[in-house]
């Protein structure tokens, strides 16, 4: 039985694999980021050189379209996380088609479990993409972000959180702050970075 299908409208948008089709999981359990939203997001990331030689973590990967787009645009390595067997199979087929087995890794874990494992292994990333399912509760998302902040590699690392425009801004842990916020149709994205403690201390001292 096939576990994935190739959608003609799901392709890599730009970079070394531009135009290459991607496999998508069967069923309706995944919610791929629309091409126009993905294009706008990566145009912004490209302007920041965020994909250049990046170590990328794609949580709630689904079809893997975000992580594989980052890979096509210059990322050095991408770790894709999804607990579903369908998404895992679809991602594996896309990776094989692209010939990118050595620059990718697929973890079949829940997002929280993956974050905890990666923290224990001492791993860090320069770009983290988190597109949680809309039903994910606020407490669960806040707890997840608390773990993710420990995976960011320095002040220049970026965390992108994608949600419905009907969802509130995520509750942020103390070490994360909003760098930029963008809305694309029904999708809202927050670009988050680690708080610069030294800059904050200098600002507080000046204010005093």
Phi, psi and omega in degrees: 000134179285142180251355179209161178225155180264127179262130182296334184266005178248104185222161170292132187277319186210169177097198187296334180252023183309131177085352181287134181286153178243151174277147178237142178298145174288158178088189186240020182280344178251157183229083183300141175295125180304148183305318183293325177289316179298319180296317180294318179299312185284336172296320178292316180295322178298322179296338178260002183057033185287339181268346185296113179055028184285151167259112192249140172241121179250100179272151184053049194296329181061246178282346184082011187296326180288310181297319181287331173295317178298320179297316180297330184267013171119001179296147180281324182202146180229130171255123183248130185240126172201136183278344185278140179292326178297307176301319180300317180294318180296316179298316180299321179292319178296318179299317179296318179298323181278348182068035186247032182299325185281345182248015181222161175212137179246125178250120179271068184225159167296152185304314182297319179295320179296316180299316180296318179296316181295323176296315180298327180279357178073026181274156177215159186223150178265345177214122178239129181247120182235110180241074185291153176298145184304325181289353182301127184291157182295320180295318180295319179294318179298319178295320179297315180296328177298327176279322182298324184302332179284349180265351181283131185266078174093175186291337181273351180291149184240142170241123179253122178248125182250132180215170172291150177296342179275355178267147180285166172299136179300147173286123187263141172291167188300331187267003178245146175220158180282124176267321181201149178229134182224146176239130178233097180062242181270006184243135174241139180234140174244127172262120185245149176222164175291144177291134176277097184299323181295317179295320179296320180295320179296318179297317180295320180294320179294320181295325179291000000 
